[in-house]
């Protein structure tokens, strides 16, 4: 069939059938849009050279992965034999001051050579030098390309310019190439320089990434790191005993299993939509084929074979499917724009560049061809099996009625089953969403506002100075009209506790430090529980008498009490951990952090 004959044929299609093909467009468009998200997130290789060599290296304790201590990272880098390069990074936010306006931006602190290990190229300037990873020589920065355009107007004379960050001068030495770094949270990067007090095996706070040597497998890398971590534990038994390492491919390593499952389920759901559209179109095609039985009989009488008749009907179905597929691609482009606009930022990995790429378009072509075959085979098969004599003679109209109507009934049942399955799944999803929206969070969410007010490191050092700053801040907030309470804390509900350290209950000795349980803890002001509306079941809230320097007290939540204080009165127990000899004084039912201790 030529293009002219295809469109001429499409123009002669009845309006009811054409409307179904436009519904088919929605099925193909939805599948293309969702598959583009699935492909770029889960299947497409990372946008770096030799991406299968890039791995995350985690510390591991009691079977759980963890971030890495500086001492471990330096020992890994020195003793491991499977990496071309090993780099560390951490994230923070800083105050950027320029002539136009001050701004709070997020930056990445990376060890020198990190960008080269990743294979990232610079658009302007240079990368960090090895000596710039030393304290005192680390006041240089590399900007992302987008931030360079938005904040500095794409000024090519930016290299060598000095800007103020956290009140200190930093020299801009480079600008990244446009691409993957522009989609992340970080606006710039600075060298990660370790202070002497940070070099230990106790405090874990680094992310470590490596590039494997050619030919090295994940299993070989893990075996090598097992030997390295055993040696580190032998040398540092008090802080490193029980700690291991886990080498994992970077691809999807930060992507939650729930999100991966949700993406596949969503692709399956839109696949059902396409199958429903195909069944609907096939039914209409069967009805239309009934009106063409005489035409088929005439063709057969002048020598057309069953295969030629089958091929004719299938070609017509495929032609109509391609028209729907082309319209579906245009619809998918619009749907992608809408989905990405309403999706919360950073739901997907920033390496995922969601777009209509060549593999996605190949998927669309395959889906279109499959749709054409699915709804075209039934009428093609029926027409190719007509009995010529029955059709041409009077009364032949009903000779195949039972079989024909049986096939149509089968398609209707299949369509209904698919629609019912889809509606059931959607109903379960809506019910789950309803439950999540109405779950008791353990604190009041109405009329509650939160904000982040970081103080640059080193600006407030003396405890009395810190206390005075935050106390004055809270007093001024409380004085505002309409404010009924205010508090400060190192973390907040749903956002995380801020810190986590191992601990033990006094009287329950643990000989092996690596066997100690760990708990997240949050440092709060006395007003914390009242401000968030967290109910205290036993004991009391913090008071001004519990300030730093006073009696060490803490609040635990119900989960902590049931897991670690089962059968004992929480108000009589004492704990040892990041709060040496802190008395566990009270219990709060809704406190998201396992422990809370007073500050200020």
C-alpha positions in Angstrom: 0.0 0.0 0.0 1.3 3.5 -0.9 1.1 6.4 1.4 -1.6 7.9 -0.8 -3.7 4.7 -0.6 -3.2 4.5 3.1 -4.6 8.0 3.8 -7.3 7.5 1.2 -8.3 4.3 3.0 -8.2 6.1 6.4 -10.5 8.8 5.0 -13.0 6.2 4.1 -13.0 4.6 7.6 -16.3 5.1 9.5 -16.3 7.8 12.1 -16.8 5.3 15.0 -13.7 3.3 14.0 -11.6 6.5 13.5 -12.6 7.6 17.0 -11.3 4.3 18.4 -8.0 4.8 16.6 -7.7 8.2 18.3 -8.2 6.3 21.5 -5.4 4.0 20.4 -3.3 7.1 20.1 -3.8 7.8 23.8 -2.7 4.2 24.6 0.4 4.5 22.5 1.2 8.0 23.7 0.8 7.0 27.4 3.0 3.9 26.9 5.7 5.9 25.1 5.7 8.6 27.8 5.9 6.1 30.7 8.5 3.9 28.9 10.7 6.9 28.3 10.8 7.5 32.1 11.4 3.8 32.8 14.1 3.6 30.2 16.0 6.7 31.2 15.7 5.9 34.9 16.2 2.1 35.1 17.7 0.9 31.7 19.7 3.5 30.0 23.5 3.5 30.8 24.8 6.3 33.0 26.0 9.3 31.0 29.7 8.8 31.8 32.5 7.0 30.0 32.5 3.2 30.8 29.6 3.5 33.2 29.8 -0.1 34.3 33.1 0.6 36.0 31.6 3.2 38.3 30.7 1.9 41.7 29.6 3.1 45.2 31.7 1.9 48.1 29.8 1.8 51.4 30.8 0.9 54.9 28.9 -2.0 56.2 27.9 -2.9 59.8 25.6 -5.7 60.9 24.6 -6.3 57.3 23.5 -2.6 56.7 25.4 -0.2 54.5 26.5 3.1 55.9 28.5 6.2 54.9 32.2 6.1 55.4 34.7 7.6 57.9 37.6 9.6 56.7 40.1 7.1 58.1 38.4 4.2 56.3 38.4 6.2 53.0 42.1 7.0 53.2 43.0 3.4 54.1 40.8 2.1 51.3 42.5 4.4 48.8 46.0 3.3 50.0 45.4 -0.5 50.4 42.9 -1.5 47.7 44.0 -2.9 44.4 40.9 -3.0 42.3 40.2 0.7 41.6 41.6 3.1 39.0 40.5 5.9 41.2 38.6 6.4 44.5 37.0 9.7 45.4 34.9 11.0 48.3 32.3 13.7 48.5 30.0 15.3 50.9 27.2 17.9 50.4 26.6 21.1 52.3 25.1 24.6 51.7 26.9 27.9 51.8 26.2 31.6 51.6 27.3 33.0 48.3 27.8 36.7 48.2 28.2 38.6 44.9 27.7 42.2 43.9 24.1 41.5 42.7 22.7 39.6 45.7 23.5 37.1 48.5 22.2 33.6 48.0 22.1 30.3 49.8 23.3 27.5 47.4 24.1 23.8 47.8 27.5 22.7 46.9 29.5 19.4 46.7 32.7 19.0 48.5 34.8 16.6 46.4 38.3 15.2 46.7 40.7 16.4 43.9 40.5 14.1 40.9 36.9 13.2 41.4 35.6 14.8 38.2 38.4 13.2 36.2 37.5 9.8 37.7 33.8 10.3 36.7 34.9 11.3 33.2 33.3 14.8 33.4 34.8 17.5 31.2 35.2 21.2 31.9 33.8 23.9 29.7 36.2 26.6 31.0 39.2 26.6 33.3 40.6 23.6 35.1 39.8 21.0 37.7 41.1 21.0 41.3 44.8 20.4 41.7 46.0 17.7 44.2 47.4 20.3 46.6 44.1 22.0 46.7 42.8 19.1 48.8 44.8 20.4 51.8 43.4 22.7 54.5 44.2 26.3 53.7 44.6 25.7 50.0 41.0 24.7 49.3 39.4 28.1 48.6 38.7 27.4 45.0 35.5 26.4 43.2 34.1 25.0 40.0 30.6 26.1 38.8 28.0 24.1 37.0 27.3 25.4 33.5 23.7 26.3 34.3 24.6 28.2 37.5 27.3 30.0 35.6 24.7 31.1 33.0 22.0 32.0 35.5 24.1 33.6 38.2 27.0 35.0 36.3 25.5 35.7 32.9 27.8 33.3 31.1 30.8 35.6 31.6 33.8 33.9 30.2 36.0 36.1 32.3 34.8 34.4 35.4 37.9 32.2 35.6 40.2 33.7 38.3 37.5 35.9 39.8 37.1 35.9 43.6 33.7 35.5 45.2 32.7 35.4 48.8 31.4 32.1 50.3 30.5 32.0 53.9 32.3 35.2 54.4 35.6 33.9 52.9 37.2 34.5 49.5 37.0 31.7 46.9 38.6 31.7 43.4 36.6 30.4 40.5 38.9 28.0 38.6 36.5 26.2 36.3 33.0 25.8 34.7 31.5 22.3 34.0 30.3 21.3 30.5 26.5 21.5 30.1 24.9 18.2 30.9 24.4 15.9 33.8 25.7 18.2 36.5 23.2 20.9 35.6 20.3 18.6 36.7 21.6 18.0 40.2 21.0 19.9 43.4 24.6 21.2 43.6 25.4 24.5 42.0 29.1 24.4 42.4 31.9 22.2 43.9 34.8 22.9 46.2 37.7 20.8 47.3 37.2 18.4 50.2 40.1 19.0 52.6 40.3 16.8 55.8 41.2 18.5 59.0 43.4 16.5 61.4 40.5 16.0 63.9 38.4 14.6 61.1 40.8 11.8 60.3 39.5 8.9 62.4 37.5 5.6 62.0 34.7 6.7 64.3 32.6 9.3 62.6 31.0 8.2 59.3 29.9 11.0 57.0 31.5 10.6 53.6 30.1 9.1 50.3 32.8 7.2 48.4 32.7 6.4 44.7 35.2 4.5 42.7 36.1 3.4 39.2 37.1 -0.2 38.8 40.1 -1.3 36.8 39.2 -2.9 33.4 38.1 -6.5 33.8 37.5 -6.3 37.5 34.1 -7.6 38.5 31.9 -6.6 41.5 32.6 -9.9 43.2 36.4 -9.4 42.9 36.1 -5.9 44.2 34.1 -7.0 47.2 36.6 -9.8 47.9 39.5 -7.3 47.8 37.7 -4.8 50.1 36.9 -7.6 52.6 40.6 -8.2 52.9 41.3 -4.5 53.3 38.6 -3.9 55.9 39.8 -7.0 57.9 43.3 -5.4 58.1 41.8 -2.1 59.1 39.9 -3.8 61.9 43.0 -5.6 63.1 44.9 -2.3 63.3 42.0 -0.3 64.8 39.9 -2.9 66.8 38.1 -0.3 69.0 36.6 1.7 66.2 36.7 -0.5 63.1 36.0 -4.0 64.5 32.8 -5.4 62.8 32.9 -2.9 60.0 33.1 -4.1 56.4 32.6 -2.6 53.0 30.2 -3.2 50.1 31.0 -2.4 46.5 27.9 -1.8 44.4 27.3 -0.6 40.9 26.5 3.1 40.8 23.5 2.6 38.4 20.3 2.8 40.5 22.2 2.5 43.7 20.4 5.5 45.2 17.1 4.6 43.7 14.6 3.2 46.2 13.1 -0.2 45.6 9.6 1.1 46.1 10.1 3.7 43.3 11.5 1.1 40.9 8.5 -1.1 41.6 6.1 1.8 41.1 7.7 2.6 37.7 7.3 -1.0 36.4 3.7 -1.2 37.7 2.9 2.1 36.0 4.3 0.8 32.8 2.1 -2.3 33.2 -0.9 -0.2 33.8 -0.6 1.9 30.7 0.1 -1.4 28.8 -3.3 -2.5 30.0 -4.8 0.7 28.5 -3.2 -0.1 25.2 -4.6 -3.7 25.3 -8.1 -2.4 26.1 -7.8 0.0 23.1 -6.7 -2.8 20.9 -9.6 -5.1 21.9 -12.0 -2.2 21.3 -10.6 -1.5 17.9 -10.5 -5.2 17.0 -14.2 -5.5 17.8 -15.1 -2.6 15.5 -12.8 -4.0 12.8 -14.7 -7.3 13.1 -18.0 -5.5 12.7 -16.7 -3.6 9.7 -15.3 -6.8 8.1 -18.9 -8.1 8.1 -19.9 -5.5 5.7 -17.0 -6.4 3.4 -17.8 -10.1 3.1 -19.2 -9.8 -0.4 -16.0 -7.8 -1.5 -13.8 -10.6 0.0 -15.9 -13.3 -1.8 -15.5 -11.5 -5.1 -11.7 -11.3 -4.7 -11.6 -14.9 -3.7 -13.6 -15.9 -6.8 -11.2 -14.2 -9.2 -8.2 -16.0 -7.7 -7.1 -14.3 -4.4 -5.7 -16.8 -1.9 -6.5 -16.9 1.8 -3.0 -15.6 2.6 -3.5 -12.6 0.2 -6.8 -11.8 1.8 -5.3 -12.1 5.3 -2.3 -9.9 4.3 -4.7 -7.3 2.9 -6.7 -6.9 6.1 -3.5 -7.0 8.2 -1.9 -4.3 6.1 -4.9 -2.1 6.5 -4.8 -2.5 10.3 -1.1 -1.8 10.4 -1.5 1.3 8.3 -4.2 2.6 10.6 -2.0 1.7 13.6 0.9 3.7 12.2 -1.3 6.8 11.9 -2.3 6.3 15.5 1.3 5.7 16.4 2.5 9.0 14.8 -0.2 10.9 16.7 0.8 9.0 19.8 4.4 10.2 19.6 3.2 13.8 19.5 0.9 13.1 22.4 3.8 11.4 24.4 6.0 14.5 24.0 3.2 16.6 25.5 2.5 14.1 28.3 6.2 14.0 29.2 6.3 17.8 29.6 3.2 17.6 31.9 4.5 14.6 33.9 7.9 16.2 34.5 6.4 19.5 35.4 4.1 18.1 38.2 6.6 15.5 39.4 8.4 16.6 42.7 12.0 17.7 42.1 14.6 15.0 42.3 12.1 12.1 42.4 14.3 10.5 39.7 18.1 10.3 39.7 19.5 13.5 38.2 21.4 11.4 35.7 18.1 10.4 34.1 17.6 12.8 31.1 13.9 12.0 30.4 13.3 12.5 26.7 12.0 10.8 23.5 15.3 9.1 22.7 16.0 6.6 19.8 15.4 3.5 22.0 12.1 5.0 23.2 11.0 5.7 19.6 12.0 2.1 18.7 9.8 0.9 21.6 6.9 3.1 20.2 7.4 1.6 16.7 7.3 -1.9 18.2 4.2 -1.1 20.3 2.5 0.4 17.3 3.3 -2.7 15.2 2.1 -5.0 18.0 -1.1 -3.0 18.3 -1.8 -3.3 14.6 -1.2 -7.0 14.6 -3.3 -7.5 17.8 -6.4 -5.8 16.5 -5.8 -6.7 12.8 -5.4 -10.4 13.1 -9.0 -11.2 14.2 -10.8 -9.6 11.2 -8.0 -10.8 8.8 -8.3 -14.4 10.1 -12.1 -14.3 9.9 -12.2 -12.8 6.4 -9.6 -15.3 5.0 -11.7 -18.2 6.2 -15.0 -17.3 4.5 -16.8 -20.0 2.6 -17.1 -18.5 -0.9 -20.3 -20.4 -1.8 -22.1 -19.6 1.4 -21.4 -15.9 1.0 -22.5 -15.7 -2.6 -25.6 -17.6 -2.4 -28.7 -16.3 -0.6 -28.8 -17.0 3.2 -25.0 -17.3 3.5 -25.0 -14.3 5.7 -25.6 -16.3 8.8 -23.4 -19.3 8.0 -20.5 -18.0 10.1 -22.5 -15.9 12.5 -21.9 -18.1 15.5 -18.2 -18.2 15.1 -18.0 -14.5 14.3 -20.1 -13.5 17.3 -18.2 -15.9 19.5 -14.9 -14.1 18.7 -16.5 -10.7 19.3 -17.8 -11.9 22.6 -14.4 -13.2 23.6 -12.9 -9.8 22.8 -15.5 -8.0 24.9 -14.8 -10.4 27.8 -11.1 -9.8 27.5 -11.6 -6.0 27.3 -13.8 -6.1 30.4 -11.3 -8.2 32.3 -8.5 -5.9 31.5 -10.5 -2.8 32.4 -11.6 -4.5 35.7 -8.0 -5.4 36.6 -6.9 -1.8 35.8 -9.7 -0.3 37.9 -9.0 -2.7 40.8 -5.3 -1.7 40.8 -6.2 1.9 40.5 -8.7 1.6 43.4 -6.1 -0.1 45.6 -3.6 2.7 44.8 -6.2 5.3 45.7 -7.0 3.5 48.9 -3.3 3.4 49.8 -3.0 7.1 49.0 -6.0 7.8 51.2 -4.4 5.8 54.0 -1.1 7.7 53.7 -2.8 11.0 53.6 -4.7 10.2 56.8 -2.1 8.4 58.8 -1.4 9.7 62.3 2.1 11.3 62.0 2.4 11.7 65.7 2.5 15.5 65.5 0.3 18.4 64.4 0.7 19.5 60.8 -1.9 22.3 60.7 -0.6 25.9 61.1 3.0 24.6 61.2 5.7 26.3 59.3 9.4 25.2 59.1 12.5 26.7 57.7 16.2 26.1 57.6 18.6 28.7 59.0 22.2 27.4 58.7 25.0 29.2 60.4 28.4 28.9 58.6 30.9 26.6 60.3 33.2 28.5 62.5 31.0 31.6 62.8 29.6 30.6 66.1 32.0 28.5 68.2 31.5 29.3 71.8 28.5 27.4 73.4 27.4 30.6 75.2 27.5 32.5 71.8 25.5 29.7 70.1 22.9 29.7 72.9 22.5 33.4 72.8 22.1 33.5 69.1 19.3 30.9 68.9 17.6 32.1 72.1 17.4 35.7 70.7 16.2 34.3 67.3 13.4 32.3 69.0 12.4 35.3 71.2 12.0 37.5 68.1 10.0 34.8 66.3 7.7 34.3 69.3 7.1 38.1 69.4 5.6 38.1 65.9 1.8 38.4 65.6 0.1 35.1 65.1 3.0 33.0 66.3 2.0 30.7 69.2 5.3 28.9 69.6 8.7 28.3 68.1 11.5 25.9 68.6 14.9 25.0 67.1 16.3 21.5 66.4 18.9 19.7 64.4 16.3 17.7 62.6 12.5 17.7 62.3 9.7 15.1 61.8 9.7 13.5 58.3 12.9 15.2 57.3 15.2 13.1 59.5 16.8 13.2 62.9 20.1 14.8 61.8 22.4 12.4 63.7 22.8 8.8 64.5 25.3 7.1 66.8 25.7 3.7 68.5 24.6 3.5 72.2 24.1 1.0 75.0 21.9 0.9 78.0 23.7 1.2 81.3 24.1 -2.2 82.9 23.8 -4.1 79.6 27.4 -4.3 78.6 28.4 -5.1 75.0 31.9 -6.5 74.7 32.1 -6.1 70.9 31.7 -2.3 70.0 30.4 -3.3 66.5 27.5 -5.1 68.1 26.1 -2.0 69.8 22.7 -0.9 68.5 22.4 2.5 66.8 19.7 5.1 67.0 19.0 8.4 65.4 18.9 11.3 67.7 17.7 14.9 67.5 18.9 17.8 69.6 16.0 20.2 70.4 15.1 23.2 72.5 12.6 22.8 75.4 9.7 24.1 73.2 10.1 21.4 70.6 7.3 19.0 71.8 4.8 21.8 72.4 5.5 23.5 69.0 5.0 20.2 67.1 2.2 19.0 69.3 4.0 15.8 70.2 2.3 14.0 73.1 4.4 12.8 76.0 3.0 9.5 77.4 5.3 9.2 80.4 7.5 11.6 82.3 7.9 15.2 81.2 9.1 17.5 78.4 12.4 19.3 78.5 12.6 22.5 80.6 15.1 25.3 80.9 16.8 23.4 83.7 17.9 20.8 81.1 20.0 23.1 79.1 23.6 22.3 78.1 25.7 22.0 81.2 22.8 20.8 83.3 21.6 17.3 84.0 21.8 15.1 80.9 18.4 13.9 80.0 16.8 12.5 76.9 13.4 11.6 75.4 12.8 8.3 73.6 9.9 7.3 71.4 7.7 4.2 71.8 9.6 2.2 69.3 12.8 2.7 71.1 11.3 1.8 74.5 9.7 -1.4 73.1 12.8 -2.6 71.3 15.5 -1.8 73.8 13.7 -1.2 77.2 11.2 -4.0 77.1 10.1 -5.1 80.5 11.7 -2.1 82.2 10.5 1.3 83.3 12.0 3.8 80.9 12.1 6.5 83.5 14.6 4.5 85.6 17.0 3.7 82.8 20.3 5.3 81.8 22.0 5.2 78.4 25.5 5.6 77.2 26.3 6.9 73.7 26.7 10.3 72.0 25.2 11.7 75.3 27.6 10.2 77.9 25.7 9.0 80.9 22.5 10.7 79.6 19.5 9.8 81.7 16.5 8.5 79.7 13.9 10.5 81.5 10.7 10.6 79.4 8.9 8.9 76.6 7.0 10.5 73.7 4.6 8.5 71.5 4.9 10.5 68.3 8.5 11.6 68.3 9.9 10.5 64.9 13.5 10.5 66.2 14.5 7.5 68.4 16.0 9.9 70.9 15.8 13.6 71.6 18.1 15.5 73.8 18.0 19.1 74.9 20.1 21.8 73.5 20.6 25.5 74.3 
